[in-house]
Amino acid sequence: MRKILVLSDTHGYLDPKLFKYINAVDEVWHGGDIGALQVCTGISKLKPLKAVYGNIDGADIRASFPEDQIFFCEEVKVVMTHIGGYPGKYPSKIKDLLREHQPDLFICGHSHILKVMNDKEHHLLHMNPGAIGLQGFHTVRTALTFEIEGREIKNLSIIELGNRTSLPS
């Protein structure tokens, strides 16, 4: 069994409140718009990290992380990218990616909108953890935790870190 924390859209800010959630899981997956390599360094000091770059990420992050991650966790095939849309509203590039790899779990970020949906057409679970950073239009900063045991995805929980505010001075 693996416990996973999925987050996205940190935009360069790693909230210290996240550390207790990072410490409670086996792996952290970041769905892009990292914003600063220090975010990844901070997470990687505590737990293994899988990440993709997002549209705001510069050359340093793009050199460190791919646009798409395709991997297995236990017996669950995962595809993770930043700009992914959602079931019924995938861009054509994402439709092709899903058809080619046929994942059980599809993770993306970008929209800043927390969304977990079954995609009946592609036979997968779609997850967007929302945004955990301070920049964007979202009101509440969110992330997701869940467990993977064999082929089963279970014990999904939403993390709310409070309202989005300005960076501390």
C-alpha positions as CSV (number, residue, x, y, z in Angstrom):
1,M,0.0,0.0,0.0
2,R,1.2,3.5,-0.9
3,K,-0.1,6.7,0.6
4,I,0.0,9.6,-1.8
5,L,-0.3,13.4,-1.5
6,V,-1.2,15.1,-4.8
7,L,-0.8,18.9,-5.1
8,S,-0.6,21.4,-7.9
9,D,-0.1,25.1,-8.6
10,T,2.3,26.0,-5.7
11,H,3.5,29.0,-7.8
12,G,6.7,29.1,-5.8
13,Y,5.2,28.8,-2.3
14,L,5.6,25.8,-0.1
15,D,3.3,26.4,2.9
16,P,4.9,25.1,6.1
17,K,1.5,23.7,7.0
18,L,1.9,21.1,4.2
19,F,4.8,19.4,6.0
20,K,2.6,17.4,8.3
21,Y,0.7,16.0,5.3
22,I,4.0,15.3,3.4
23,N,5.3,13.4,6.5
24,A,2.1,11.3,6.6
25,V,2.5,9.9,3.1
26,D,4.9,7.7,1.1
27,E,5.1,9.9,-2.0
28,V,4.2,13.4,-3.2
29,W,3.0,14.0,-6.8
30,H,3.0,17.6,-8.1
31,G,0.8,18.4,-11.1
32,G,2.8,21.4,-12.3
33,D,3.1,25.2,-12.0
34,I,5.8,24.6,-9.4
35,G,7.1,28.1,-9.7
36,A,10.5,27.6,-8.0
37,L,12.8,24.6,-7.6
38,Q,13.0,25.3,-3.9
39,V,9.4,23.9,-3.6
40,C,10.7,20.6,-5.0
41,T,13.8,20.7,-2.9
42,G,11.7,21.2,0.2
43,I,9.4,18.3,-0.6
44,S,12.2,16.0,-1.7
45,K,14.0,16.4,1.6
46,L,11.0,14.7,3.2
47,K,9.6,12.2,0.7
48,P,10.0,11.0,-2.9
49,L,8.6,13.4,-5.4
50,K,7.1,12.9,-8.9
51,A,6.4,16.2,-10.7
52,V,5.6,17.7,-14.1
53,Y,6.2,21.2,-15.3
54,G,3.4,23.7,-15.9
55,N,2.9,26.7,-18.1
56,I,4.4,29.2,-15.7
57,D,7.5,27.1,-15.0
58,G,10.9,28.3,-16.4
59,A,13.8,26.5,-18.0
60,D,15.2,25.3,-14.7
61,I,12.1,23.4,-13.8
62,R,11.5,22.2,-17.4
63,A,15.0,20.8,-17.3
64,S,14.3,18.9,-14.1
65,F,10.8,17.6,-14.8
66,P,8.9,16.3,-17.9
67,E,5.7,17.7,-19.3
68,D,4.0,14.3,-18.8
69,Q,4.7,11.5,-16.2
70,I,3.6,8.0,-17.0
71,F,4.2,5.4,-14.3
72,F,2.8,2.7,-12.1
73,C,2.0,3.0,-8.4
74,E,1.3,-0.5,-7.1
75,E,-0.9,-1.9,-10.0
76,V,-2.4,1.5,-10.9
77,K,-1.2,3.1,-14.2
78,V,-0.9,6.9,-13.7
79,V,-0.7,9.6,-16.3
80,M,0.1,13.1,-14.9
81,T,0.3,16.4,-16.8
82,H,-0.4,20.0,-16.0
83,I,-3.0,21.2,-18.5
84,G,-5.4,18.3,-18.8
85,G,-9.0,19.6,-18.8
86,Y,-11.5,17.2,-17.4
87,P,-13.8,14.4,-18.6
88,G,-15.8,15.5,-21.7
89,K,-13.6,18.6,-22.0
90,Y,-10.1,17.2,-22.7
91,P,-7.9,19.0,-25.3
92,S,-7.2,16.7,-28.3
93,K,-3.5,16.2,-27.1
94,I,-4.8,14.8,-23.8
95,K,-7.4,12.6,-25.5
96,D,-4.5,11.1,-27.6
97,L,-2.3,10.7,-24.5
98,L,-5.1,8.9,-22.7
99,R,-5.9,6.6,-25.6
100,E,-2.2,5.7,-26.1
101,H,-1.5,5.0,-22.4
102,Q,-4.9,3.9,-21.1
103,P,-4.2,4.9,-17.5
104,D,-6.3,4.0,-14.5
105,L,-5.7,7.4,-12.9
106,F,-5.3,10.8,-14.7
107,I,-3.9,13.7,-12.7
108,C,-3.6,17.3,-13.8
109,G,-3.6,20.8,-12.4
110,H,-3.8,24.2,-14.0
111,S,-7.5,25.1,-13.5
112,H,-7.1,25.8,-9.7
113,I,-10.4,23.9,-9.4
114,L,-10.5,20.8,-7.2
115,K,-12.2,18.1,-9.2
116,V,-12.4,14.3,-8.8
117,M,-14.5,12.5,-11.4
118,N,-14.9,9.1,-12.9
119,D,-14.3,9.2,-16.7
120,K,-16.5,6.5,-18.1
121,E,-15.4,7.0,-21.7
122,H,-11.7,6.4,-20.8
123,H,-12.3,4.1,-17.9
124,L,-10.2,6.1,-15.4
125,L,-10.4,8.2,-12.3
126,H,-9.6,11.9,-13.0
127,M,-8.1,14.0,-10.2
128,N,-7.3,17.7,-10.1
129,P,-6.1,18.7,-6.6
130,G,-6.9,22.4,-7.1
131,A,-4.3,24.9,-6.2
132,I,-2.2,25.0,-3.0
133,G,-0.3,28.2,-3.7
134,L,-1.1,31.8,-3.0
135,Q,-1.4,33.0,-6.6
136,G,-4.5,32.6,-8.8
137,F,-8.3,33.1,-8.6
138,H,-9.0,30.1,-6.2
139,T,-10.5,31.0,-2.8
140,V,-9.4,28.0,-0.8
141,R,-6.0,26.3,-1.1
142,T,-6.5,22.5,-1.6
143,A,-4.7,19.2,-2.2
144,L,-5.6,15.5,-2.1
145,T,-4.4,12.4,-0.2
146,F,-5.4,8.9,-1.0
147,E,-4.1,5.3,-0.8
148,I,-3.3,2.9,-3.6
149,E,-3.4,-0.8,-2.7
150,G,-2.9,-3.1,-5.6
151,R,-5.4,-1.8,-8.2
152,E,-7.6,-0.1,-5.6
153,I,-7.6,3.7,-5.1
154,K,-9.2,4.4,-1.7
155,N,-9.4,6.7,1.3
156,L,-9.5,9.9,-0.7
157,S,-9.3,13.0,1.4
158,I,-9.4,16.7,0.7
159,I,-6.8,18.9,2.4
160,E,-7.8,22.6,2.9
161,L,-5.1,24.9,4.0
162,G,-7.3,27.9,4.4
163,N,-8.0,30.9,2.2
164,R,-5.6,32.2,-0.4
165,T,-3.9,35.3,0.9
166,S,-1.0,37.5,-0.1
167,L,2.6,36.3,0.6
168,P,3.7,37.1,4.1
169,S,6.0,40.1,4.3
